[in-house]
Amino acid sequence: MVLADAPDPLWEALLSLHLLQNRDGPLVFGRWRRASAERPAEPALFRLRAPAPPVGYSADLLTPAEASLGL
């Protein structure tokens, strides 16, 4: 198994979009979701909601190739 040297920004953005679109962990993520909805810091990121649904398939262009080597 290979461990990544650092977090991948594309994976972080994709997983954050997933968390914004579901209701899991309301005590941990509820306040962050509300703040994000009130003032989206990056409107372009929110346009990715269609190709990045909270469950199921996400477009491959959003997942970095480096992640195929392992964690």
C-alpha positions in Angstrom: 0.0 0.0 0.0 1.2 3.5 -0.9 0.4 6.4 1.4 0.0 9.9 -0.2 2.5 12.6 0.8 -0.3 15.2 1.2 -4.0 15.6 0.8 -5.2 15.9 -2.8 -7.1 19.2 -3.4 -9.4 17.6 -6.0 -10.4 14.7 -3.6 -10.9 17.2 -0.8 -13.2 19.3 -2.9 -15.1 16.3 -4.2 -15.6 14.8 -0.7 -16.6 18.3 0.6 -19.2 18.6 -2.1 -20.6 15.2 -1.0 -20.8 16.3 2.6 -22.5 19.6 1.6 -25.2 17.6 -0.3 -26.2 15.1 2.4 -27.4 15.4 6.0 -24.9 13.0 7.5 -23.2 14.1 10.8 -25.5 17.1 11.5 -23.7 17.9 14.8 -20.3 18.0 13.2 -21.1 19.4 9.8 -24.4 21.3 10.3 -23.0 24.7 11.1 -20.5 24.4 8.2 -23.3 23.5 5.8 -25.4 26.4 6.8 -22.5 28.8 6.6 -21.6 27.5 3.1 -25.2 27.9 1.9 -25.4 31.4 3.2 -22.2 32.6 1.4 -20.6 30.2 -1.0 -16.9 31.1 -1.1 -16.4 29.6 -4.5 -19.5 29.6 -6.7 -17.7 27.6 -9.4 -17.3 24.7 -6.9 -21.1 24.6 -6.4 -21.6 24.1 -10.2 -19.9 20.7 -9.8 -22.9 19.4 -7.8 -24.5 17.8 -10.9 -21.4 15.8 -11.9 -20.6 15.1 -8.2 -23.8 13.7 -6.5 -23.5 12.8 -2.8 -23.9 9.1 -3.6 -23.1 7.0 -6.7 -20.8 7.8 -9.5 -18.8 11.0 -9.8 -17.3 12.1 -13.0 -13.7 10.8 -13.5 -12.4 14.2 -14.3 -12.9 15.1 -10.7 -10.8 12.2 -9.3 -7.0 12.6 -9.7 -5.0 9.8 -11.4 -2.5 9.7 -8.5 -5.1 8.2 -6.2 -5.1 5.0 -8.4 -1.8 4.1 -6.8 -3.3 3.7 -3.3 -4.1 5.8 -0.3 
